[in-house]
Amino acid sequence: MNEVEFLDRIRGIAQLGLTYARDPYDQQRYTELLKLATDGYEPLTGLPAAEITDRLRAETGYITAKAGVDGAVFDDTGERLLLIRRADTGTWALPGGWVDPGQTPEDAVVRELFEETRLSVNAGSVIAVSSQLPRPGGSPHTSVHVLYACTITAGTPQTTGEAAELGFHRPADITDWHEDHGQWAAKAMRWRTSR
């Protein structure tokens, strides 16, 4: 278990305890556990401890893994994928993001594609589902990701505040991937060729 995974588990125990424990002594113990997690996250994230605590305390109820979605949009030949160069990291990725509360994953991938590319799409088949444990240099929490095959229904690809550059590319030609997006792109291409 790496340090980020350990902190995520401590954070989850603390937040669940703060949500459900009624005994004041238990509440005190869970508050201390949350402080330990916050102190551990501070040097890893570069955020002040107070901001981390505020963010963690804002998550109420039962703590679960986050859900993420990504969209695979193929060109007419099926040989290239729509990729974005992320504005925050400068690396290439499939368009996508987190599922918001009150949204289905399908709704979320449609929203994310529009936010990042200005394209309207339909969410089609599920290509793959995977999970990610917390890790240094990556997400600080456990997450589950769904990759959808998407079809453009309207619009022209445009750069946005989240996508500094975008276009259709052969995944094999990209070397600077965002986190594990190269693996996602490879799964999408294998799915496409198997059809």
Summary of the structure (lengths in Angstrom):
residues: 195
radius of gyration: 19.0
end to end distance: 38.1
largest distance: 63.4
contacts: 601
relative contact order: 0.18
helix: 41%
strand: 27%
